[in-house]
Amino acid sequence: MISLISSISNYIVYSKIIEYSLPIPDSRFPIPYYPLPITHYPLPITHYPLPITR
């Protein structure tokens, strides 16, 4: 479960980084950079204090 949340948060940050680093901000064309592996940005989830109750 933690890895799933980590992957989602990493994907959001990763897509935001790509979104701001694209030279052509045109949303009409599909961006081929989005389905990249999330493992390029292994962000620590220490800033996401999740209570582990299970």
N, CA, C, O and CB atoms as a CASP TS submission, in Angstrom:
PFRMAT TS
TARGET T0000
AUTHOR 0000-0000-0000
METHOD Language model
MODEL 1
PARENT N/A
ATOM      1  N   MET     1       0.837  -1.204   0.000  1.00  0.00           N
ATOM      2  CA  MET     1       0.000   0.000   0.000  1.00  0.00           C
ATOM      3  C   MET     1       0.870   1.251   0.000  1.00  0.00           C
ATOM      4  O   MET     1       0.578   2.219  -0.702  1.00  0.00           O
ATOM      5  CB  MET     1      -0.946   0.007   1.221  1.00  0.00           C
ATOM      6  N   ILE     2       1.920   1.227   0.774  1.00  0.00           N
ATOM      7  CA  ILE     2       2.826   2.381   0.809  1.00  0.00           C
ATOM      8  C   ILE     2       3.477   2.587  -0.551  1.00  0.00           C
ATOM      9  O   ILE     2       3.634   3.718  -1.011  1.00  0.00           O
ATOM     10  CB  ILE     2       3.908   2.194   1.893  1.00  0.00           C
ATOM     11  N   SER     3       3.851   1.491  -1.187  1.00  0.00           N
ATOM     12  CA  SER     3       4.502   1.616  -2.496  1.00  0.00           C
ATOM     13  C   SER     3       3.535   2.166  -3.529  1.00  0.00           C
ATOM     14  O   SER     3       3.935   2.899  -4.435  1.00  0.00           O
ATOM     15  CB  SER     3       5.050   0.261  -2.959  1.00  0.00           C
ATOM     16  N   LEU     4       2.256   1.812  -3.394  1.00  0.00           N
ATOM     17  CA  LEU     4       1.254   2.330  -4.324  1.00  0.00           C
ATOM     18  C   LEU     4       1.091   3.837  -4.158  1.00  0.00           C
ATOM     19  O   LEU     4       1.071   4.576  -5.142  1.00  0.00           O
ATOM     20  CB  LEU     4      -0.095   1.624  -4.111  1.00  0.00           C
ATOM     21  N   ILE     5       0.976   4.284  -2.927  1.00  0.00           N
ATOM     22  CA  ILE     5       0.859   5.722  -2.656  1.00  0.00           C
ATOM     23  C   ILE     5       2.127   6.444  -3.091  1.00  0.00           C
ATOM     24  O   ILE     5       2.064   7.542  -3.643  1.00  0.00           O
ATOM     25  CB  ILE     5       0.585   5.978  -1.155  1.00  0.00           C
ATOM     26  N   SER     6       3.257   5.837  -2.848  1.00  0.00           N
ATOM     27  CA  SER     6       4.527   6.422  -3.256  1.00  0.00           C
ATOM     28  C   SER     6       4.596   6.548  -4.766  1.00  0.00           C
ATOM     29  O   SER     6       5.049   7.564  -5.293  1.00  0.00           O
ATOM     30  CB  SER     6       5.695   5.585  -2.741  1.00  0.00           C
ATOM     31  N   SER     7       4.143   5.509  -5.464  1.00  0.00           N
ATOM     32  CA  SER     7       4.175   5.540  -6.925  1.00  0.00           C
ATOM     33  C   SER     7       3.255   6.618  -7.475  1.00  0.00           C
ATOM     34  O   SER     7       3.601   7.319  -8.426  1.00  0.00           O
ATOM     35  CB  SER     7       3.782   4.180  -7.495  1.00  0.00           C
ATOM     36  N   ILE     8       2.089   6.744  -6.874  1.00  0.00           N
ATOM     37  CA  ILE     8       1.146   7.772  -7.336  1.00  0.00           C
ATOM     38  C   ILE     8       1.705   9.167  -7.093  1.00  0.00           C
ATOM     39  O   ILE     8       1.646  10.020  -7.979  1.00  0.00           O
ATOM     40  CB  ILE     8      -0.212   7.618  -6.629  1.00  0.00           C
ATOM     41  N   SER     9       2.243   9.406  -5.913  1.00  0.00           N
ATOM     42  CA  SER     9       2.789  10.729  -5.614  1.00  0.00           C
ATOM     43  C   SER     9       4.004  11.026  -6.479  1.00  0.00           C
ATOM     44  O   SER     9       4.190  12.156  -6.930  1.00  0.00           O
ATOM     45  CB  SER     9       3.161  10.834  -4.135  1.00  0.00           C
ATOM     46  N   ASN    10       4.833  10.007  -6.711  1.00  0.00           N
ATOM     47  CA  ASN    10       5.982  10.194  -7.591  1.00  0.00           C
ATOM     48  C   ASN    10       5.534  10.489  -9.008  1.00  0.00           C
ATOM     49  O   ASN    10       6.137  11.315  -9.694  1.00  0.00           O
ATOM     50  CB  ASN    10       6.879   8.962  -7.572  1.00  0.00           C
ATOM     51  N   TYR    11       4.475   9.816  -9.451  1.00  0.00           N
ATOM     52  CA  TYR    11       3.981  10.046 -10.807  1.00  0.00           C
ATOM     53  C   TYR    11       3.442  11.455 -10.964  1.00  0.00           C
ATOM     54  O   TYR    11       3.633  12.083 -12.005  1.00  0.00           O
ATOM     55  CB  TYR    11       2.899   9.034 -11.158  1.00  0.00           C
ATOM     56  N   ILE    12       2.774  11.954  -9.941  1.00  0.00           N
ATOM     57  CA  ILE    12       2.245  13.319  -9.996  1.00  0.00           C
ATOM     58  C   ILE    12       3.387  14.326 -10.068  1.00  0.00           C
ATOM     59  O   ILE    12       3.361  15.239 -10.894  1.00  0.00           O
ATOM     60  CB  ILE    12       1.352  13.609  -8.769  1.00  0.00           C
ATOM     61  N   VAL    13       4.371  14.166  -9.223  1.00  0.00           N
ATOM     62  CA  VAL    13       5.522  15.079  -9.231  1.00  0.00           C
ATOM     63  C   VAL    13       6.284  14.958 -10.537  1.00  0.00           C
ATOM     64  O   VAL    13       6.708  15.954 -11.123  1.00  0.00           O
ATOM     65  CB  VAL    13       6.459  14.790  -8.042  1.00  0.00           C
ATOM     66  N   TYR    14       6.451  13.715 -10.984  1.00  0.00           N
ATOM     67  CA  TYR    14       7.202  13.466 -12.216  1.00  0.00           C
ATOM     68  C   TYR    14       6.511  14.100 -13.411  1.00  0.00           C
ATOM     69  O   TYR    14       7.170  14.703 -14.258  1.00  0.00           O
ATOM     70  CB  TYR    14       7.375  11.963 -12.447  1.00  0.00           C
ATOM     71  N   SER    15       5.189  13.973 -13.493  1.00  0.00           N
ATOM     72  CA  SER    15       4.479  14.567 -14.612  1.00  0.00           C
ATOM     73  C   SER    15       4.465  16.084 -14.526  1.00  0.00           C
ATOM     74  O   SER    15       4.435  16.764 -15.551  1.00  0.00           O
ATOM     75  CB  SER    15       3.064  14.039 -14.670  1.00  0.00           C
ATOM     76  N   LYS    16       4.486  16.624 -13.302  1.00  0.00           N
ATOM     77  CA  LYS    16       4.578  18.078 -13.165  1.00  0.00           C
ATOM     78  C   LYS    16       5.946  18.578 -13.629  1.00  0.00           C
ATOM     79  O   LYS    16       6.043  19.618 -14.280  1.00  0.00           O
ATOM     80  CB  LYS    16       4.324  18.498 -11.704  1.00  0.00           C
ATOM     81  N   ILE    17       6.995  17.837 -13.293  1.00  0.00           N
ATOM     82  CA  ILE    17       8.338  18.218 -13.733  1.00  0.00           C
ATOM     83  C   ILE    17       8.420  18.188 -15.251  1.00  0.00           C
ATOM     84  O   ILE    17       8.977  19.096 -15.868  1.00  0.00           O
ATOM     85  CB  ILE    17       9.400  17.284 -13.121  1.00  0.00           C
ATOM     86  N   ILE    18       7.869  17.150 -15.846  1.00  0.00           N
ATOM     87  CA  ILE    18       7.878  17.047 -17.309  1.00  0.00           C
ATOM     88  C   ILE    18       7.028  18.153 -17.918  1.00  0.00           C
ATOM     89  O   ILE    18       7.387  18.736 -18.941  1.00  0.00           O
ATOM     90  CB  ILE    18       7.363  15.664 -17.766  1.00  0.00           C
ATOM     91  N   GLU    19       5.905  18.434 -17.283  1.00  0.00           N
ATOM     92  CA  GLU    19       4.991  19.435 -17.808  1.00  0.00           C
ATOM     93  C   GLU    19       5.659  20.808 -17.878  1.00  0.00           C
ATOM     94  O   GLU    19       5.440  21.561 -18.827  1.00  0.00           O
ATOM     95  CB  GLU    19       3.731  19.504 -16.948  1.00  0.00           C
ATOM     96  N   TYR    20       6.468  21.128 -16.879  1.00  0.00           N
ATOM     97  CA  TYR    20       7.128  22.428 -16.873  1.00  0.00           C
ATOM     98  C   TYR    20       8.438  22.426 -17.646  1.00  0.00           C
ATOM     99  O   TYR    20       9.005  23.489 -17.902  1.00  0.00           O
ATOM    100  CB  TYR    20       7.380  22.864 -15.459  1.00  0.00           C
ATOM    101  N   SER    21       8.927  21.250 -18.022  1.00  0.00           N
ATOM    102  CA  SER    21      10.195  21.206 -18.741  1.00  0.00           C
ATOM    103  C   SER    21      10.010  20.989 -20.234  1.00  0.00           C
ATOM    104  O   SER    21      10.986  20.935 -20.983  1.00  0.00           O
ATOM    105  CB  SER    21      11.067  20.117 -18.177  1.00  0.00           C
ATOM    106  N   LEU    22       8.759  20.865 -20.671  1.00  0.00           N
ATOM    107  CA  LEU    22       8.533  20.690 -22.103  1.00  0.00           C
ATOM    108  C   LEU    22       8.746  22.016 -22.823  1.00  0.00           C
ATOM    109  O   LEU    22       8.258  23.053 -22.374  1.00  0.00           O
ATOM    110  CB  LEU    22       7.109  20.147 -22.375  1.00  0.00           C
ATOM    111  N   PRO    23       9.470  21.987 -23.933  1.00  0.00           N
ATOM    112  CA  PRO    23       9.732  23.235 -24.650  1.00  0.00           C
ATOM    113  C   PRO    23       8.501  23.773 -25.363  1.00  0.00           C
ATOM    114  O   PRO    23       8.355  24.986 -25.510  1.00  0.00           O
ATOM    115  CB  PRO    23      10.841  23.029 -25.649  1.00  0.00           C
ATOM    116  N   ILE    24       7.612  22.887 -25.808  1.00  0.00           N
ATOM    117  CA  ILE    24       6.424  23.325 -26.544  1.00  0.00           C
ATOM    118  C   ILE    24       5.181  23.036 -25.705  1.00  0.00           C
ATOM    119  O   ILE    24       4.739  21.889 -25.644  1.00  0.00           O
ATOM    120  CB  ILE    24       6.330  22.616 -27.934  1.00  0.00           C
ATOM    121  N   PRO    25       4.618  24.039 -25.066  1.00  0.00           N
ATOM    122  CA  PRO    25       3.424  23.815 -24.246  1.00  0.00           C
ATOM    123  C   PRO    25       2.160  23.728 -25.086  1.00  0.00           C
ATOM    124  O   PRO    25       1.312  24.620 -25.040  1.00  0.00           O
ATOM    125  CB  PRO    25       3.279  24.924 -23.222  1.00  0.00           C
ATOM    126  N   ASP    26       2.037  22.666 -25.843  1.00  0.00           N
ATOM    127  CA  ASP    26       0.863  22.487 -26.681  1.00  0.00           C
ATOM    128  C   ASP    26       0.141  21.234 -26.213  1.00  0.00           C
ATOM    129  O   ASP    26       0.692  20.135 -26.276  1.00  0.00           O
ATOM    130  CB  ASP    26       1.249  22.389 -28.193  1.00  0.00           C
ATOM    131  N   SER    27      -1.065  21.393 -25.753  1.00  0.00           N
ATOM    132  CA  SER    27      -1.792  20.260 -25.191  1.00  0.00           C
ATOM    133  C   SER    27      -2.577  19.492 -26.247  1.00  0.00           C
ATOM    134  O   SER    27      -3.238  18.503 -25.929  1.00  0.00           O
ATOM    135  CB  SER    27      -2.730  20.737 -24.107  1.00  0.00           C
ATOM    136  N   ARG    28      -2.511  19.933 -27.492  1.00  0.00           N
ATOM    137  CA  ARG    28      -3.261  19.229 -28.531  1.00  0.00           C
ATOM    138  C   ARG    28      -2.561  17.945 -28.950  1.00  0.00           C
ATOM    139  O   ARG    28      -3.199  17.018 -29.448  1.00  0.00           O
ATOM    140  CB  ARG    28      -3.460  20.131 -29.744  1.00  0.00           C
ATOM    141  N   PHE    29      -1.251  17.891 -28.749  1.00  0.00           N
ATOM    142  CA  PHE    29      -0.503  16.702 -29.141  1.00  0.00           C
ATOM    143  C   PHE    29      -0.266  15.819 -27.922  1.00  0.00           C
ATOM    144  O   PHE    29      -0.003  16.314 -26.826  1.00  0.00           O
ATOM    145  CB  PHE    29       0.839  17.090 -29.802  1.00  0.00           C
ATOM    146  N   PRO    30      -0.361  14.519 -28.123  1.00  0.00           N
ATOM    147  CA  PRO    30      -0.067  13.617 -26.996  1.00  0.00           C
ATOM    148  C   PRO    30       1.408  13.671 -26.631  1.00  0.00           C
ATOM    149  O   PRO    30       2.277  13.678 -27.503  1.00  0.00           O
ATOM    150  CB  PRO    30      -0.470  12.169 -27.338  1.00  0.00           C
ATOM    151  N   ILE    31       1.677  13.710 -25.350  1.00  0.00           N
ATOM    152  CA  ILE    31       3.056  13.813 -24.881  1.00  0.00           C
ATOM    153  C   ILE    31       3.617  12.408 -24.686  1.00  0.00           C
ATOM    154  O   ILE    31       3.120  11.661 -23.844  1.00  0.00           O
ATOM    155  CB  ILE    31       3.141  14.634 -23.558  1.00  0.00           C
ATOM    156  N   PRO    32       4.630  12.043 -25.439  1.00  0.00           N
ATOM    157  CA  PRO    32       5.155  10.672 -25.343  1.00  0.00           C
ATOM    158  C   PRO    32       6.054  10.463 -24.127  1.00  0.00           C
ATOM    159  O   PRO    32       6.572   9.365 -23.919  1.00  0.00           O
ATOM    160  CB  PRO    32       5.926  10.328 -26.602  1.00  0.00           C
ATOM    161  N   TYR    33       6.242  11.510 -23.325  1.00  0.00           N
ATOM    162  CA  TYR    33       7.148  11.377 -22.185  1.00  0.00           C
ATOM    163  C   TYR    33       6.420  10.934 -20.927  1.00  0.00           C
ATOM    164  O   TYR    33       7.062  10.576 -19.939  1.00  0.00           O
ATOM    165  CB  TYR    33       7.859  12.688 -21.928  1.00  0.00           C
ATOM    166  N   TYR    34       5.102  10.952 -20.942  1.00  0.00           N
ATOM    167  CA  TYR    34       4.355  10.653 -19.728  1.00  0.00           C
ATOM    168  C   TYR    34       4.434   9.206 -19.270  1.00  0.00           C
ATOM    169  O   TYR    34       4.542   8.967 -18.067  1.00  0.00           O
ATOM    170  CB  TYR    34       2.943  11.011 -19.930  1.00  0.00           C
ATOM    171  N   PRO    35       4.384   8.209 -20.184  1.00  0.00           N
ATOM    172  CA  PRO    35       4.427   6.826 -19.680  1.00  0.00           C
ATOM    173  C   PRO    35       5.823   6.323 -19.331  1.00  0.00           C
ATOM    174  O   PRO    35       6.114   5.141 -19.513  1.00  0.00           O
ATOM    175  CB  PRO    35       3.831   5.912 -20.695  1.00  0.00           C
ATOM    176  N   LEU    36       6.667   7.179 -18.846  1.00  0.00           N
ATOM    177  CA  LEU    36       7.998   6.749 -18.421  1.00  0.00           C
ATOM    178  C   LEU    36       7.909   6.083 -17.051  1.00  0.00           C
ATOM    179  O   LEU    36       6.984   6.350 -16.284  1.00  0.00           O
ATOM    180  CB  LEU    36       8.981   7.948 -18.382  1.00  0.00           C
ATOM    181  N   PRO    37       8.866   5.224 -16.752  1.00  0.00           N
ATOM    182  CA  PRO    37       8.860   4.601 -15.423  1.00  0.00           C
ATOM    183  C   PRO    37       9.014   5.642 -14.313  1.00  0.00           C
ATOM    184  O   PRO    37       9.728   6.633 -14.465  1.00  0.00           O
ATOM    185  CB  PRO    37       9.982   3.559 -15.320  1.00  0.00           C
ATOM    186  N   ILE    38       8.349   5.402 -13.232  1.00  0.00           N
ATOM    187  CA  ILE    38       8.389   6.354 -12.120  1.00  0.00           C
ATOM    188  C   ILE    38       9.666   6.178 -11.313  1.00  0.00           C
ATOM    189  O   ILE    38       9.971   6.991 -10.440  1.00  0.00           O
ATOM    190  CB  ILE    38       7.159   6.182 -11.213  1.00  0.00           C
ATOM    191  N   THR    39      10.403   5.128 -11.599  1.00  0.00           N
ATOM    192  CA  THR    39      11.588   4.839 -10.792  1.00  0.00           C
ATOM    193  C   THR    39      12.697   5.862 -10.992  1.00  0.00           C
ATOM    194  O   THR    39      13.690   5.855 -10.265  1.00  0.00           O
ATOM    195  CB  THR    39      12.109   3.462 -11.119  1.00  0.00           C
ATOM    196  N   HIS    40      12.531   6.737 -11.972  1.00  0.00           N
ATOM    197  CA  HIS    40      13.536   7.774 -12.176  1.00  0.00           C
ATOM    198  C   HIS    40      13.501   8.802 -11.049  1.00  0.00           C
ATOM    199  O   HIS    40      14.502   9.461 -10.768  1.00  0.00           O
ATOM    200  CB  HIS    40      13.324   8.463 -13.524  1.00  0.00           C
ATOM    201  N   TYR    41      12.360   8.930 -10.419  1.00  0.00           N
ATOM    202  CA  TYR    41      12.226   9.891  -9.331  1.00  0.00           C
ATOM    203  C   TYR    41      11.797   9.171  -8.060  1.00  0.00           C
ATOM    204  O   TYR    41      10.630   9.244  -7.672  1.00  0.00           O
ATOM    205  CB  TYR    41      11.213  10.999  -9.696  1.00  0.00           C
ATOM    206  N   PRO    42      12.722   8.478  -7.408  1.00  0.00           N
ATOM    207  CA  PRO    42      12.356   7.808  -6.150  1.00  0.00           C
ATOM    208  C   PRO    42      12.286   8.812  -5.000  1.00  0.00           C
ATOM    209  O   PRO    42      13.264   9.021  -4.283  1.00  0.00           O
ATOM    210  CB  PRO    42      13.372   6.691  -5.816  1.00  0.00           C
ATOM    211  N   LEU    43      11.140   9.416  -4.840  1.00  0.00           N
ATOM    212  CA  LEU    43      10.996  10.432  -3.804  1.00  0.00           C
ATOM    213  C   LEU    43      10.690   9.779  -2.463  1.00  0.00           C
ATOM    214  O   LEU    43       9.901   8.837  -2.396  1.00  0.00           O
ATOM    215  CB  LEU    43       9.891  11.435  -4.176  1.00  0.00           C
ATOM    216  N   PRO    44      11.299  10.263  -1.418  1.00  0.00           N
ATOM    217  CA  PRO    44      10.964   9.739  -0.091  1.00  0.00           C
ATOM    218  C   PRO    44       9.581  10.220   0.338  1.00  0.00           C
ATOM    219  O   PRO    44       9.206  11.367   0.096  1.00  0.00           O
ATOM    220  CB  PRO    44      12.024  10.167   0.947  1.00  0.00           C
ATOM    221  N   ILE    45       8.848   9.344   0.962  1.00  0.00           N
ATOM    222  CA  ILE    45       7.495   9.720   1.381  1.00  0.00           C
ATOM    223  C   ILE    45       7.489  10.108   2.855  1.00  0.00           C
ATOM    224  O   ILE    45       6.507   9.895   3.565  1.00  0.00           O
ATOM    225  CB  ILE    45       6.502   8.564   1.126  1.00  0.00           C
ATOM    226  N   THR    46       8.595  10.676   3.294  1.00  0.00           N
ATOM    227  CA  THR    46       8.665  11.097   4.692  1.00  0.00           C
ATOM    228  C   THR    46       7.820  12.336   4.936  1.00  0.00           C
ATOM    229  O   THR    46       7.418  12.605   6.068  1.00  0.00           O
ATOM    230  CB  THR    46      10.111  11.364   5.097  1.00  0.00           C
ATOM    231  N   HIS    47       7.549  13.091   3.878  1.00  0.00           N
ATOM    232  CA  HIS    47       6.702  14.262   4.055  1.00  0.00           C
ATOM    233  C   HIS    47       5.231  13.885   3.933  1.00  0.00           C
ATOM    234  O   HIS    47       4.361  14.756   3.954  1.00  0.00           O
ATOM    235  CB  HIS    47       7.061  15.343   3.032  1.00  0.00           C
ATOM    236  N   TYR    48       4.951  12.595   3.805  1.00  0.00           N
ATOM    237  CA  TYR    48       3.574  12.117   3.824  1.00  0.00           C
ATOM    238  C   TYR    48       3.392  11.230   5.056  1.00  0.00           C
ATOM    239  O   TYR    48       3.518  10.009   4.959  1.00  0.00           O
ATOM    240  CB  TYR    48       3.223  11.339   2.509  1.00  0.00           C
ATOM    241  N   PRO    49       3.103  11.821   6.192  1.00  0.00           N
ATOM    242  CA  PRO    49       2.934  11.018   7.412  1.00  0.00           C
ATOM    243  C   PRO    49       1.660  10.182   7.354  1.00  0.00           C
ATOM    244  O   PRO    49       0.571  10.669   7.656  1.00  0.00           O
ATOM    245  CB  PRO    49       2.907  11.925   8.650  1.00  0.00           C
ATOM    246  N   LEU    50       1.809   8.927   6.966  1.00  0.00           N
ATOM    247  CA  LEU    50       0.649   8.050   6.852  1.00  0.00           C
ATOM    248  C   LEU    50       0.573   7.139   8.068  1.00  0.00           C
ATOM    249  O   LEU    50       1.530   6.426   8.372  1.00  0.00           O
ATOM    250  CB  LEU    50       0.713   7.219   5.554  1.00  0.00           C
ATOM    251  N   PRO    51      -0.540   7.158   8.753  1.00  0.00           N
ATOM    252  CA  PRO    51      -0.697   6.252   9.891  1.00  0.00           C
ATOM    253  C   PRO    51      -0.901   4.816   9.416  1.00  0.00           C
ATOM    254  O   PRO    51      -1.858   4.520   8.701  1.00  0.00           O
ATOM    255  CB  PRO    51      -1.879   6.692  10.772  1.00  0.00           C
ATOM    256  N   ILE    52      -0.010   3.947   9.812  1.00  0.00           N
ATOM    257  CA  ILE    52      -0.120   2.544   9.412  1.00  0.00           C
ATOM    258  C   ILE    52      -0.893   1.804  10.498  1.00  0.00           C
ATOM    259  O   ILE    52      -0.358   1.502  11.564  1.00  0.00           O
ATOM    260  CB  ILE    52       1.295   1.898   9.183  1.00  0.00           C
ATOM    261  N   THR    53      -2.146   1.522  10.213  1.00  0.00           N
ATOM    262  CA  THR    53      -2.997   0.898  11.229  1.00  0.00           C
ATOM    263  C   THR    53      -3.276  -0.565  10.916  1.00  0.00           C
ATOM    264  O   THR    53      -3.849  -1.273  11.745  1.00  0.00           O
ATOM    265  CB  THR    53      -4.308   1.655  11.350  1.00  0.00           C
ATOM    266  N   ARG    54      -2.880  -1.032   9.731  1.00  0.00           N
ATOM    267  CA  ARG    54      -3.184  -2.421   9.384  1.00  0.00           C
ATOM    268  C   ARG    54      -1.961  -3.284   9.596  1.00  0.00           C
ATOM    269  O   ARG    54      -2.009  -4.491   9.360  1.00  0.00           O
ATOM    270  CB  ARG    54      -3.671  -2.533   7.930  1.00  0.00           C
TER
END
